[in-house]
Amino acid sequence: MCAVHEYRPNVDDVRHLARLARMDIPDQQARRLTRDLAAILDLVAGLPAPGTSTPAGPAPDAARVLTEDRPRPGLPHERALAAAPQRGDGLFLVPRVIHR
Amino acid sequence: MTPLETAQPLAAAVRAGELSAEEVVSACLDRLRARRGLGAVLHVDEQGALESARELDLLRRRGETLGALAGVPVAVKDNICTEGLPTTCGSRLLEGWRAPYDATAVRRLRDAGAVIVAKTACDEFGMGSSTERCAFGPARHPLDTGRVPGGSSGGSAVAVADGQVPIALGSDTGGSVRQPAALCGVVGFKPTYGRVSRYGLVAYASSLDQIGPLTRTVEDAAAAMRVLAGPDPNDATSIDLPWDEAAPARPLRVGILREFLDAPELHPRAAEGVEQAADRLRADGAEIETVSLPEALRAIAVYYVLASAEASSNLARFDGVRYGRRIDPGRGLAAMYGATRGGGFGEEVQRRILLGTFALSAGHREAFYRRALAGREQLRRQLDELWGRCELLLTPTVPQPAFALGEKLDDPVSMYASDLFTVLANVAGAPAISLPCPRGVEAPPLGESADAAPKVTLPLAVQLMAPPGDDPGLLAAARRLEARGFSVEA
């Protein structure tokens, strides 16, 4: 684990992050983002020091609720498909994944 | 005051038949057309708005009772779904997308008789503090077009400040309702997390996002909240709390947050605004005490880690498959994802996705994401202790008045500092409201109309914050401060 204040990303780190996030980023932009990310990491180095608090989870208390698992009407099939860039036979179409 | 500036008298006149909804909406559409140059709105729904207005007039003629917001024109931030209308989130990636359903907040407004007239400009997916990150052009400050109106709900703030609509919806993840309201000199209200359903709000950071109204009076914010608040089966994080405005008026115990007043970024006039608000609340019978929250200024670090982490997950859905733009270089599915997201998202969105991906990645998750979660718990616990001593916190809303277009575009950290005083309420899930100060900051105008006046007075604002759940109490206190000069009119 790296301490908050120690880490400095380089351009290869940024390219790796962009691959993880599935975003193609040109080299010039990757260099700019590397500089920005370093500055932002300086800002977030101000995270409170680890104290006795334990992270309770991503959502506030009031939001940690369970609801009954019961089917309810959703968006009709055709309307859900209507905005797809490519569709056919009632399905979303994507570029071919498996080539024979 | 023009008839389009406050909602309550308009709705009363429409319900009484003194004004037709069509007259009101037509006047609003005229104003929207005349003021397009400010860039507040991305889309005007002339036909739909006029049809809704005529329907309301028909209902009234039939003797039916009209809702609390009958005939009131409302503009909606473009990251909130409106059935059949464009909802771009200020992004090229969603250009041309029309939402297939209304957000719960929009449906409730329509059910109360409000007429949705326009979608307002915002920073892409709500990520920004100036509305310059809107892919369809920046919104401009209504008092000086060479300056920003704040953001990300900048279009909503301009529309209200410029008298285009009396109520606009915004969304507030780290201050995106209150900060532009402060810079434009109007009222901006962020409710308790969960008070207003997020169903139909395009998610940026789900544990922080909250829809809220921008208005010219506290009473209009309250009127909107009476309609908007309440549980929703479509949002499991919405809360079922009674909306009780009946509590009797009593002296308030108000804490002034020392750490914010000591912040080096604070403009002296903004500090004066807080002192003046304290004096006026004291004259109203309030007990004022300076209080300390040692970690308060660290909320910005907590916020940017958590919000970016959640954004990196939430925005994974924009992949060119189900909606929006697809860029397909013809080299298979993975290449299509990369090209769509690389070419569709703007730079600020990409920056935050990368930060969030980093904060959640193996090797850094403990030092960043988990530590930010622990930091949020720590801030909440410290705030809980404060709420035992005072029932309201008084702070500045923004450190500085509206800045020049382009001034902070290449300096993200400086831009993020605009949210220094607003993120705490989001991190705590607490309600907060921004009210204009009686005195702003005089500055030379930078916009095209620079010859018209040698100086403009740029607004500043104070923020009141209350414990989670006490939204009605917060609005009641805000009314008292508004009555003592912290108002749009003043």
Interface residues (C-beta under 8 A of the other chain):
Chain A: M1 C2 A3 V4 Y7 P9 D13 V14 L17 A18 R19 L20 A21 R22 M23 D24 I25 Q29 R32 L33 D36 L37 A39 I40 D42 L43 V44 A45 G46 L47 P48 P50 G51 S53 T54 P55 A56 G57 P58 A59 P60 A62 A63 V65 T67 R72 L75 R79 A80 A82 A83 A84 P85 Q86 F92 V94 P95 R96 V97
Chain B: W97 R98 P100 Y101 Y193 G194 S206 S207 P233 A236 T237 I239 E295 L297 R298 I300 A301 V302 Y304 V305 L306 E310 S312 A316 D319 G320 V321 R322 Y323 G324 R325 R326 D328 G330 R331 G332 L333 A334 A335 M336 Y337 G338 A339 R341 G342 G343 F345 E347 Q350 R351 I353 L354 L355 T357 F358 S361 G363 H364 E366 A367 F368 R370 R371 A372 L373 A374 G375 R376 E377 Q378 L379 R381 P412 V413 Y416 G429 P468
